[in-house]
Amino acid sequence: MRVFVCEFVTSGGLRHKALPDALLPEGTLMRDAMVRDLENIPGVQVVLCHDDRLAPPRADSVAVGENDDPWAIWAQLAGEAHVVWPVAPETDGLLERLVALARTGAARVIASEAPALRIAGRKSLTAQHLAAAGIPHIPTYPLEAMPENLAVPLVTKPDDGAGATQTHIWRSRAALRAAQLPPAGLIVQPYVAGVAASLTVLCRSDGVTLLTTNLQEMAEDEGRLSLTGLTVGCLPDAVGKFAALARAVVAAMPGLSGIIGIDLIVTEEGPVVVEVNPRITTSYAGLHASLGINPAAFLPELIRDGRPPTLPHLPMAVPVRVKVR
């Protein structure tokens, strides 16, 4: 079984632009973890390509050069594969476009369905769906329609951004006004104090399984936020509140599939959803070591015949730290 792993940044998606300091380390971590897990599954042959400014991940990886169209190369590799596992930022609809390309070429694609990609690709739409389901979330407004009574500190970010890209904390309205941000495509939210965390969740047709609950390490530099690392599998869920939240979020956003991430702020009142990532996130880099089992082995798309194996009773997760930068 040929499985094409296409992680947007490392696979040449930005070959005609500067490689981003924010996304490259996380993309590399995810790609390498996906490859390790797939190579541990009997009968799987991993197919890769890479931006030729980066070291090739393997000798047979297809290089994407300055004069190449990465999308054309990806389409060819997807057409030659039995399964495609695409990962991309939601920015500018890139993930949705990459998944659509993969579905045109491959028999099986490890990805959420188009409606879920569309909702999760915009934080404003995600907030609307969470609100309709009564799920605690951060109130979200277009920057140009910021309520006058919205208390500081404030957080601005792109509506379709990935991770902490272009996420900024403002301690006063005066500072936000002085920055003269172009409002198009930006949202504003109240800053929610608490512990930055995330859920790694397996979504299959036979159920939703919380795999790990993770602690995120965020850094602030002159108001700009970035993810510097995380510890996978370190937050206990003795009473099942995180598992219940994962099931509620998946029910509120039909079409989520595979291994996804849900970002949270854990407050004194309970967890509050920040955003939903309809794909694997950086936590995947520590998932196998934390659980002691290969999470890719339970993805239905990788089962050649018959039913995917039933998830065993998951062992107690072991904390595993993943350094991002």
C-alpha positions as CSV (number, residue, x, y, z in Angstrom):
1,M,0.0,0.0,0.0
2,R,1.5,3.3,-1.2
3,V,0.8,6.2,1.3
4,F,1.6,9.7,0.2
5,V,2.3,11.9,3.1
6,C,1.9,15.6,2.1
7,E,2.7,18.1,4.8
8,F,2.2,21.5,3.1
9,V,5.2,23.4,4.3
10,T,7.9,20.7,4.1
11,S,6.5,19.3,0.8
12,G,7.1,22.5,-1.1
13,G,3.9,24.4,-0.7
14,L,5.9,27.6,0.0
15,R,8.7,26.9,-2.6
16,H,8.1,30.3,-4.1
17,K,8.1,32.2,-0.8
18,A,10.4,32.4,2.2
19,L,10.1,29.5,4.6
20,P,8.2,30.6,7.7
21,D,10.0,30.4,11.0
22,A,6.6,29.8,12.7
23,L,5.3,26.9,10.7
24,L,8.4,25.0,9.5
25,P,9.4,23.4,12.8
26,E,5.9,22.2,13.5
27,G,5.5,20.9,10.0
28,T,8.7,19.0,10.2
29,L,7.8,17.4,13.5
30,M,4.4,16.3,12.2
31,R,5.8,14.9,9.0
32,D,8.5,12.9,10.7
33,A,6.1,11.4,13.2
34,M,3.6,10.4,10.5
35,V,6.4,8.7,8.5
36,R,7.7,6.8,11.6
37,D,4.2,5.5,12.5
38,L,3.4,4.5,8.9
39,E,6.6,2.7,8.4
40,N,5.7,0.6,11.5
41,I,2.6,-0.7,9.7
42,P,3.3,-3.9,7.7
43,G,2.8,-3.5,3.9
44,V,2.9,0.3,3.9
45,Q,5.3,2.1,1.5
46,V,5.6,5.8,2.4
47,V,5.9,8.3,-0.5
48,L,7.3,11.8,0.2
49,C,8.3,15.0,-1.5
50,H,10.2,18.0,-0.1
51,D,11.0,21.6,-0.7
52,D,14.5,21.4,-2.2
53,R,15.8,24.1,0.2
54,L,15.4,21.5,2.9
55,A,17.3,18.3,3.5
56,P,15.4,15.4,1.9
57,P,13.7,13.3,4.6
58,R,14.6,10.2,2.6
59,A,16.8,9.4,-0.4
60,D,13.8,8.6,-2.6
61,S,11.8,11.8,-1.7
62,V,10.7,13.9,-4.7
63,A,12.3,17.3,-4.7
64,V,10.2,20.4,-5.4
65,G,12.4,23.0,-7.1
66,E,12.1,26.7,-7.8
67,N,10.6,26.1,-11.3
68,D,8.2,23.4,-10.2
69,D,4.5,23.7,-9.4
70,P,4.1,21.8,-6.1
71,W,0.4,21.3,-6.7
72,A,1.0,19.5,-10.0
73,I,3.6,17.3,-8.3
74,W,1.3,16.5,-5.5
75,A,-1.5,15.7,-7.9
76,Q,0.7,13.2,-9.7
77,L,1.9,11.5,-6.5
78,A,-1.7,11.4,-5.1
79,G,-2.8,9.7,-8.3
80,E,-0.1,7.0,-7.9
81,A,-0.9,6.4,-4.2
82,H,-3.5,4.2,-2.6
83,V,-3.8,6.6,0.4
84,V,-3.0,10.3,0.9
85,W,-2.5,11.8,4.3
86,P,-2.6,15.6,3.8
87,V,-1.7,18.2,6.4
88,A,-1.8,22.0,5.8
89,P,-2.6,25.3,7.5
90,E,-6.2,26.4,7.2
91,T,-4.9,29.8,6.0
92,D,-6.4,30.9,2.7
93,G,-8.3,27.6,2.4
94,L,-5.1,25.7,1.8
95,L,-6.1,22.6,3.8
96,E,-9.5,22.4,2.1
97,R,-7.8,22.8,-1.3
98,L,-5.1,20.1,-0.6
99,V,-7.7,17.6,0.6
100,A,-9.8,18.2,-2.5
101,L,-6.8,17.6,-4.7
102,A,-6.0,14.4,-2.8
103,R,-9.6,13.2,-3.1
104,T,-9.5,13.7,-6.9
105,G,-6.4,11.5,-7.2
106,A,-6.4,8.9,-4.4
107,A,-8.7,6.1,-3.5
108,R,-8.6,6.9,0.2
109,V,-7.7,10.2,2.0
110,I,-7.1,10.6,5.7
111,A,-8.9,13.8,6.2
112,S,-12.1,15.5,7.5
113,E,-15.0,16.0,5.2
114,A,-15.3,19.3,3.2
115,P,-18.1,20.8,5.4
116,A,-16.1,20.3,8.6
117,L,-12.9,21.7,6.9
118,R,-14.9,24.8,5.9
119,I,-16.2,25.4,9.4
120,A,-13.0,24.7,11.2
121,G,-11.1,26.8,8.6
122,R,-12.7,30.0,10.0
123,K,-12.7,30.8,13.7
124,S,-15.8,32.9,13.4
125,L,-17.8,29.9,11.9
126,T,-16.4,27.6,14.5
127,A,-17.5,29.9,17.3
128,Q,-21.0,30.0,15.7
129,H,-21.3,26.2,15.7
130,L,-20.0,25.9,19.2
131,A,-22.4,28.5,20.5
132,A,-25.3,26.8,18.8
133,A,-24.4,23.6,20.6
134,G,-23.9,25.3,24.0
135,I,-20.2,24.5,24.2
136,P,-18.0,27.0,26.2
137,H,-15.9,28.9,23.7
138,I,-14.2,32.3,23.4
139,P,-16.6,34.9,22.0
140,T,-15.4,35.9,18.5
141,Y,-16.1,39.1,16.5
142,P,-14.9,40.7,13.3
143,L,-12.3,43.3,14.2
144,E,-14.3,46.0,12.4
145,A,-17.4,45.1,14.5
146,M,-15.6,44.9,17.9
147,P,-18.2,45.6,20.6
148,E,-17.6,48.8,22.6
149,N,-18.0,46.9,25.9
150,L,-15.4,44.2,25.1
151,A,-13.0,44.3,28.0
152,V,-9.2,44.4,27.6
153,P,-6.9,42.6,27.3
154,L,-7.9,41.7,23.7
155,V,-6.6,39.2,21.3
156,T,-6.5,39.6,17.5
157,K,-5.7,36.9,15.0
158,P,-6.6,36.0,11.4
159,D,-10.0,34.4,11.0
160,D,-8.5,31.6,8.9
161,G,-5.1,31.5,10.6
162,A,-3.3,28.3,11.8
163,G,-2.0,27.9,15.3
164,A,-0.7,31.2,16.9
165,T,0.3,32.7,13.5
166,Q,-0.2,36.5,13.7
167,T,-1.9,36.2,17.1
168,H,-1.4,39.3,19.2
169,I,-2.4,40.4,22.7
170,W,-3.3,44.0,23.3
171,R,-3.3,45.4,26.8
172,S,-5.3,48.5,25.9
173,R,-7.7,49.7,23.2
174,A,-5.3,52.6,22.6
175,A,-2.5,50.2,21.7
176,L,-4.8,48.3,19.3
177,R,-5.9,51.5,17.6
178,A,-2.3,52.8,17.3
179,A,-1.3,49.6,15.5
180,Q,-3.7,50.5,12.6
181,L,-4.3,46.9,11.7
182,P,-6.1,46.3,8.4
183,P,-9.4,44.9,9.7
184,A,-10.2,42.7,6.7
185,G,-9.9,39.0,7.7
186,L,-9.1,39.7,11.4
187,I,-11.1,38.7,14.4
188,V,-10.9,40.0,18.0
189,Q,-11.6,38.0,21.1
190,P,-11.4,38.8,24.9
191,Y,-8.3,37.4,26.5
192,V,-9.2,34.4,28.6
193,A,-6.9,33.6,31.5
194,G,-6.0,30.0,32.3
195,V,-3.9,27.1,31.2
196,A,-3.3,26.7,27.5
197,A,-4.1,23.1,26.6
198,S,-5.2,20.9,23.7
199,L,-7.0,17.6,23.1
200,T,-5.8,15.0,20.6
201,V,-8.9,13.1,19.4
202,L,-9.5,10.1,17.1
203,C,-12.8,10.4,15.1
204,R,-14.1,7.3,13.5
205,S,-17.5,6.2,12.3
206,D,-17.7,3.9,15.3
207,G,-17.0,6.6,17.9
208,V,-14.9,9.5,19.3
209,T,-11.9,8.7,21.4
210,L,-9.9,11.2,23.5
211,L,-6.3,10.0,23.0
212,T,-4.4,12.6,25.1
213,T,-4.8,15.9,26.8
214,N,-1.8,18.1,26.4
215,L,-0.2,21.2,28.0
216,Q,0.9,23.9,25.6
217,E,3.9,26.2,26.2
218,M,3.2,29.7,24.9
219,A,5.7,32.5,24.7
220,E,4.8,36.2,24.4
221,D,7.2,38.7,22.7
222,E,6.0,42.3,22.6
223,G,2.4,41.0,22.5
224,R,3.0,38.3,19.8
225,L,2.1,34.8,20.9
226,S,3.9,31.6,19.7
227,L,4.0,28.0,20.6
228,T,7.4,27.0,21.9
229,G,6.6,23.4,23.0
230,L,4.1,21.1,24.6
231,T,3.8,18.1,26.9
232,V,1.6,15.4,25.4
233,G,-0.5,13.3,27.7
234,C,0.1,15.2,30.9
235,L,-3.3,16.4,32.0
236,P,-5.5,13.8,33.7
237,D,-9.2,13.4,32.9
238,A,-10.4,11.5,36.0
239,V,-14.0,12.7,35.8
240,G,-14.2,12.6,32.0
241,K,-14.8,16.3,31.4
242,F,-12.3,16.5,28.5
243,A,-13.6,13.3,26.9
244,A,-17.2,14.7,27.1
245,L,-16.1,18.0,25.6
246,A,-14.3,16.2,22.7
247,R,-17.5,14.3,21.9
248,A,-19.6,17.4,22.1
249,V,-17.3,19.3,19.7
250,V,-17.3,16.5,17.2
251,A,-21.1,16.3,17.3
252,A,-21.3,20.1,16.8
253,M,-19.1,19.9,13.6
254,P,-20.2,16.9,11.5
255,G,-17.6,15.5,9.2
256,L,-14.6,15.7,11.5
257,S,-12.5,12.5,10.8
258,G,-9.2,11.0,11.6
259,I,-6.9,12.4,14.3
260,I,-7.8,16.0,15.1
261,G,-6.9,18.7,17.7
262,I,-9.0,20.9,19.9
263,D,-7.3,23.9,21.5
264,L,-8.5,24.9,25.0
265,I,-8.0,27.3,27.8
266,V,-8.6,25.5,31.1
267,T,-10.1,28.0,33.5
268,E,-11.2,27.7,37.1
269,E,-14.8,27.3,35.7
270,G,-13.8,24.6,33.3
271,P,-12.3,24.2,29.8
272,V,-13.1,26.8,27.1
273,V,-12.6,25.9,23.4
274,V,-10.2,28.2,21.5
275,E,-10.4,26.5,18.1
276,V,-10.8,23.2,16.3
277,N,-8.0,21.8,14.0
278,P,-9.6,19.3,11.6
279,R,-6.3,17.5,11.1
280,I,-3.3,16.3,13.2
281,T,-1.5,19.0,15.1
282,T,2.0,19.2,16.6
283,S,0.9,17.0,19.5
284,Y,1.1,14.1,17.1
285,A,4.9,14.2,17.4
286,G,4.6,12.9,20.9
287,L,1.5,10.8,20.6
288,H,3.0,7.3,20.0
289,A,5.5,7.7,22.8
290,S,2.9,8.9,25.2
291,L,0.3,6.2,24.5
292,G,2.7,3.3,23.9
293,I,0.7,2.3,20.8
294,N,0.8,3.4,17.1
295,P,-2.1,5.8,16.6
296,A,-1.9,5.4,12.8
297,A,-2.7,1.7,13.0
298,F,-6.3,2.6,14.0
299,L,-7.0,4.9,11.0
300,P,-9.6,3.1,8.8
301,E,-8.1,4.4,5.6
302,L,-5.0,2.3,6.2
303,I,-6.8,-1.0,6.5
304,R,-6.6,-2.8,3.2
305,D,-9.5,-5.2,3.8
306,G,-12.1,-5.7,6.5
307,R,-12.9,-3.6,9.6
308,P,-10.3,-1.4,11.3
309,P,-9.1,-2.8,14.6
310,T,-11.0,-1.8,17.7
311,L,-9.1,0.6,19.9
312,P,-7.8,-1.2,23.0
313,H,-8.4,0.2,26.5
314,L,-5.9,3.0,26.3
315,P,-3.1,2.8,28.8
316,M,-2.4,5.7,31.1
317,A,-0.7,8.3,29.0
318,V,3.0,9.1,29.8
319,P,3.9,12.7,29.7
320,V,6.2,13.4,26.6
321,R,7.6,16.8,26.0
322,V,7.8,18.0,22.4
323,K,10.2,21.0,21.8
324,V,9.0,23.2,18.9
325,R,11.6,26.0,19.0
